[in-house]
């Protein structure tokens, strides 16, 4: 009899282990693999290890909820959220941290199993809160605050008091809402399910990476002079392919130094792999002038600096248009002197065709991919 029971248990375990993955999980695995292959040195999107069934059930028991099936599948088959805090989604272990700061709740999981209400959420986080704030007691305020955030799990912290939450209790269970906790805009629906939103989000990441690879024409150069200021570097460089010298600016958020100071991040004789771009900025407007297609391009005159902070006049031809798009109006401008393309982020109303010649005035920016010493 015992042997029979063990045999049955063994069959059950085999069936459980061999249970087919949902279509959502299969698609996520394929898309994550596709995204990973778009990076030479590994994808920047890293997930925590998967959770076990026991770990998920322990959380559900403590919170007195059942997680939406697609989100639970993600935790069990893909991973316990992203390693970096601002990437989507947060790990289950940090699911309470963000909104609990807003509701200042320390009474346990109780509020999470109560049904979510958009009206209650907007009562506290919406514009009408200012109208009732002076007329209620502290006790009533606490009650309104907790009612605003019950029945939800934080799956993304977008910064500045903005969160994406997953409804885990009530008639709206499974839906995702975007909540502004600081600026009076309240909550609005962003997706009908976790799986719908995650696939859309991941598809966007893939398109952005494909567009980046297609648009950025990388090339090698060596620094000949560095001008510092804050986290901005104005680099004078020489293209190692054709010995053409030019200047561009790039932003180093993790390396602040006062003008006239010193940094080891970029210095003379460093060899860089970079791409160049020009776009409209409030302090450096982009001016485009379409020239006659028969305009004779002179390499020596195709790129000239006209200011101290990387403001240039560039002349080039559009030799191709992009296949991948992230919704921006971008096109590559081939510059004779550089023997390279510059990414131009143009106004949305501008129509560009292959063969067009443009004279562009604006700030020349660069993205540094690699520094070699």
N, C-alpha and C positions, 0 to 999 in steps of 0.2 A: 504493500500500500504506500509506504513512504517513498519507494522508488518511483511509483506512478505519480505521486504528487510532485516530486522533484522534476520528473520528466515534463509534466505539464507546466511547471514554473519555468523550466528552461525554454520550452516552446514559446511561452508568453513573453519572456525576456527577448527572445530572438525576434518575435513579431514586433515588439515595441521598438527595438533597436533598428529594425528594417522598415519602420513606418515611413511612407513616402513624405518628402518635404512638400510644403505648400508651394503653389505657383509663385507666390510672393517671395519666398525664401530663395527659390531657384533663380528667379530674375535678379534678386539682390546679389547673389553670389557671382553671377555672370557679369553684372555691371561693375562690381567692386574689382573683379579681375581685369576688366577692360580699363578701368581707371588706373589701376596699379601699373599696367603695361605702358601707360602714357608718360611715365617718369623713369629716367635713367637710374636714379639713385634711390628708388623706393618712394612710394606715395606718402605725402605728408598727412594723409588721413589714416590714423591708426586707432583701432578699437581695442577695448579691454577684452579679456577672455570671456567666453560664454559662461552664463550661469547654469547651474544644475536645476533640475525640476524641483528639488528639495528647497533650494535657495529662493526660488520664485514663490513657491507655496508658503514658505515661512513669511515672506513679505506680505503676501495676500492675507494670511491669517492675522498678522499684526494690525494691518490696515482695515480688516474686515471687508475686503473687496475682491473681485475677480478682475484681473487685468484684461483689456481687450485682446482677442486672440492673435491679431497680427503683431501687436507690440510684444506679447509674450513669446511668440515664435522668434522674433528678432533677438530677444534676450537669450533664448535657448540655443539658437542655431547660428547666429551671426556674431553677437558680442554684447557685452554690458556697457553700451554707450561708447562714445569717443574719448580718447585719452586726454585731449585738450578741452578745457572747460567751455570755450565759446563755439565748439563745433557741435553739430547735431548728430545724435541726441545726447543728452546728459546720461551718465550712468544711473542705474536704479538706486545705488547707494547714496547718490547726491540729489535724488529727486525731490526731497523736501526742502533742501537748503535755501534755494532762491526765494520762493514765495513766503517761506516761513519768516524770513527777515522782514518782509512787508507786513505780514499779519501779526508778527511778534507773538507767535503761538508756541507754548512750551508744554501744552497739555497732552502730548501724545498724538496718535494717529487718528483720533476720533473724528475730526472734521472731514477727513478724506473720504469716508464712507457715506457722508450725507450728500444728497443730490445737488449737482451744480445747477445754478440758475444764472442766465445772462442778465436778467433784471437785477438780481442781488449784486452781481459783480459790477454792473454799471452804476448801481446806487452808491457804491463806495469809490470806484475808480473813474466814474464818469463826471461830466461837467456839473451835474446837479448836486454833487456832494457839498460844494461851497454854500449852497442854499440852506442845507440842514445842519451843517457843522456847528453853528453857534447855538442851535436850539436843542441839542441832545446832551445827555449826561455821558460821563466817561464809560459807564457800564454799557449804555446803548451803543456807544461808538465801538467798543470792543466786539459787541455782538454783530454789528454791521460789518466790521472788518473781517471777522471769521466767516460769516455767511458769504461774503464776496469771493472767498477762496476755497470753499468746501467742494469736495467731489472732483478735485483736479490734481494732476501730477505734472510737475514742471519737466518738460523735455528739452527746453532750450533757453539759455540766457542770452538775449541779444544785446545786453548792455543798456545803460541809462534807464533802467527800470522797465524795460520791455522784455516780455517772456512769451514763449509758445508753450501752451499747456495742453495736456491730454485729459479729456474728461473720462473719469473712471467710475462715476456713480450718477444715476438719474437717467432721464429720457434721452439726454444728449450723449450718453456714453459712447466712447470711441471717436468722437469728433475732436478736432484740434482748434483751439482759439488763440488769437494773439491778444495779449493783455498789456495795456500801458498802465503801469502802477504809479506813475509820477506826474503825468501831464494832462490828466483829465479826459483822455480819449477812450477809456473803457476797453471793452472786449469786442472783437469781431471774429467771425468764422474764417478760418484759413483753409480747412480741409475736412472732408467727411470721414477720413480715417488716417491712421498712422501710416499704413502701407501706401496709400495714395500720395501723401505728402512726402514720404521718404524717397519713393521712386522719382517723384518730380524734382526733389532736391538733389538727388544723386545724378540725375540726368543733366541738371544744370551744371554741376561740378565737372562732369565729363565734357560738356560743350565748351565751358570756359577754358579747360585745359587744351582741348583740340584747337580752339581759336588761338590760344596763346602760342602753341607750337607752330601753327600756320602763319601767324602774323609776325612773330619776332624772328628776324633774320640775325642770328647770333654771329658775332665775329670777334676776333682777338685784337687787343690793343695793349699798349704799355703806357703807364702814367709818366708824364714828363714834368708836371707841376700840379700841386694840390692847393686849393683855396678853401679854407674851412669857415664854418659859421653855423653854430647850433648843431642840428643833426643833418645839415645839408653839406654836400661835397660838390664843389665846382672842380671838375677834373680836366686838365689839359692832357690829351693823350695823343699817341701816334698809332695809326692803324698798322699792324704788323704785316698785313698782306701787301699794301701798296705804298707804305711810307707817307700817308696823308695825315696831317695833324689837324686836330679840331678840339672842341671843348664841349662838355655836357655836364648836366647837373643830376645828381641822384640823392635820394633821401635815405638816411641811415637811422631808423628810429631807436636802435639800441646803442648808439655811439654819439653822445652829446659832447661837444667841446666848444669852448668860446673862441671867437675869431682871433686868430693870431696864436692859438694854442697848438697842441700836438696830439696826434692820435696814431695808433698802430694799425687801425683798421684799413686805411688806404694810404700808401706812401709812394714816393717816387720810385720808379723801376718795378713796381708791382705789375704783373701781367694779368689782364682782366679778360673775361668772356662777357660781352655785353650785348644788349639790343638798344636801339634808339627809338624815341617817339616824340611827337609834338601834339599838344592838345590845348584847348582853350582853358585858361585859368583867369580868375578875377584880376590877378596882378600881372598877367602876361597874356593878353588876348591873342588869339590865333587869327591871322589875316591871310586869306587864300585868294590868289589871283590866277585865273586860268589864262594861259598863254596860247598863242597859235601853235597848232600841232607840228608845224614845220620849224619851230624854234630850234636853233642850233645849240645843243647842250655842250658847254665848255666845262670840262672837269675842274679846272682851276677856279672857276667862278661859281660853281654849283653850290657851295656852302661857304658863307661868310659871316663872321661874328660881328654884331653891331651893338653889343652892350657888355657890361661887366659880369652879368649873371646869366650867361649861357643863352642870351637872345641872339638868334641867327636869322639870316635870310637863306632859304634853301630852294633850289630849283631842281626839279626831277620829273620823270615820266612814270605814268602808271602802266606797268607791264603786265599786271595780272590783277584779278579781284579775288576775294576770299570765298572759299566754299562754306566754311563754318562761321556762324554768327552768334553773338550773345545779345543782339538787339541794338548794339552801338553802330554808328556809321563810321567804319574804319576802312582805310585802304592803304596799301603799301606804295611808297613813292621811291623809285630807284634814283639814287644820287650818283652821278658819274664820278665825282671826286672820291667818294667813299667806296665806290664799287660795291655798294650795299643798299638795302632798302631801309627806309625810315617809316615807322607806323604813324600814320596821320589819323587822329581822332577828329573827324570833321563834324560840322553842324548837321543835324538830322535832315534838313531840307536840301542839302547838296547832293546832286546826282553825278556820279563819277563813272567814266567808261575807260576801257583799255585804250591806251594811246594818248590819253589826255596829258598835257604838260601843265604843271602848276608851279607858281612861285609862292612860297609859304614863308610868312614872317611870324616868329614866336619863339618860345623857349624850348630848347633842345634838352630832353630828359633821357636818362638811361636807366635800364635795369641791369644790375650787376649779378650775373649768374655764378661766377667763380673767380676767386683771387688766387693767383699762383706766385710763389716766391722761391 
